[in-house]
Amino acid sequence: MTSAGAVLRVGDRVTFDGDEHLVVELAGTQVRLRADSGREQVVLAGHLMAAADFAVLDSVSLPAMEPFGLLESLPDEVVSEAERWRDHLVEMATGLPPGAAPGTSARPGFDPSTTSAADRVQAKAAELGVSPRTIERKRARFDAQGL
């Protein structure tokens, strides 16, 4: 799959000079390529990327990283509010708040085995005095970004 405007990384597969290559090294502006035939060459990154047949075929994805230290930079009230919402969202998704003791049963209206996700959203919205849309928005953010 060709990716326009991709960042070149070691491990990427590219087309160049009529062949497919593996990027095996990046050093400054130089790129070391290994063709499927085994032939290696070093080219300038600008020359490589300006070539008419250049394309990134398969790119190595970077691992997701948690934003360490981000919460520590926020005011205590903001962190407390985020943690409060996390607890509500986890209860809505799993039936139990974080840290619930083993054997704890879900509260009525929050048991995933007997209550639909839509009904749990409605119950949580009613409990917190917010709209179901607010719950959905918070849940989408939490799913995408974490705490």
N, C-alpha and C positions, 0 to 999 in steps of 0.2 A: 504494500500500500504506500503510495507516494504521499509525502507530507510536505506541503509548501511552507517555506519560512521556518523550517525546523532547525533546532540547535544541533550541531554535529557533536557526537560523543563517541568515545571508544566503544566498540561493540555494534555500532550502527552498520547496516548494509546499505550501500549506495551503488548507483550506476554512474559510470564515468568511462570515457574513452572506449565505448562499445562493449563494456564488460561489467559484470557485477563484482563488487569489492567489499571487503570487510575493513572497517576503520580499526587499525590495530594500535595506533599511537597518535597523539596530538602533542606537538611541541612548538609553542609559540604560534607562528603562522604556518607551520609545516604539518602536513597530514600524511601519515604512513598508511598506505593501502595494500591489502593483500587480495589479489584477484582469485577467483575460483580456481584458476589454473595453477595457483601457487606463486605466481610472479608477484614480487613486491616492488612498490615504487613510492617515492616521497614527492609530494606536490605541494605547492603553495595553496593555502586554503582559498584565497581569492581566485586563483586560476581554476581550481576544482569547482567552486560554486558558480563560476561564470561560464563553465562549459555548457554547450547547448544540450547535451544529453545527461547532465547531472541531475540526480534525484535521490532523496533519502527514501529507501524502500522500507526498511524495518528499523525503527528507532528503539533503543533501550530506554525503558521508562525509568524515571528517577523514583526512588522510594519515597512514600509520603512521610513527612516528619511533623511531629507535634511542635507547635510554637512554644518551646520551653522558655520560661521566664516571662511570658506575656501576662499571665494572671498576676504575677507579683508586682507588675508595673501599674496595675489598676487600683483605684481606691477600694478599700475593704467593703464598702456598701455595694459596689458594682459586682465584686466577686461573690458576695453573699447572695445577691439577687440572681446571678447566673447559676449558682449552685442550687438555689431553691427551685428554679425552673427545671434544671436538670433532674432533680429528684421527682418532680411532677411528671416530666416526660418519660422517665424510666418506669415509673409506676403505671403510667398509661400504656406503655408498650408491653411490659412484662407482667403486670398485675401486682408487683411488689416494689416498694421504694428501695433504693440502694441500702445495703447493710441490713436488710430484714433478716431476722433470725431464721434458721432452718426450721421448716415445718409451718411457717407463718402462712395463713390463707389470705388470698386477695380480698380486698374490701368489696362489698356489693357494688356492681356497676363497673368494676375494673378487672374482672377475671377474664383473660383472653380465651379461655376454653368455653365460656358461656356467653360472652358479650362481644359484639362486633367492634371493630376498630372505630367505626363511625359513632357507635353508641358510647364508647369510652371517651372519645373526643367531646361529645355532648356532655357527658357526666363531669369531665374535668373542667370544661368551660363553665358549667353551672356552679361547680364547687368554688372556682376562683373568681367568678363574677366577671368573666371576659367572654368575648365572642369565640365561637368555634374557629373562625378564621385566624384569630390571634394564636390559638393553640396550634393550628396547622402551620402558621408562619414560624413559630418558635421551634416546632418539631423539624421542619425542613432545614432551618439554620443549624440546629443541633446535629441532624443527620449529616449535613454537608461539612460542618466545621468543628463539631465537637463542642466542648465547654468553651 
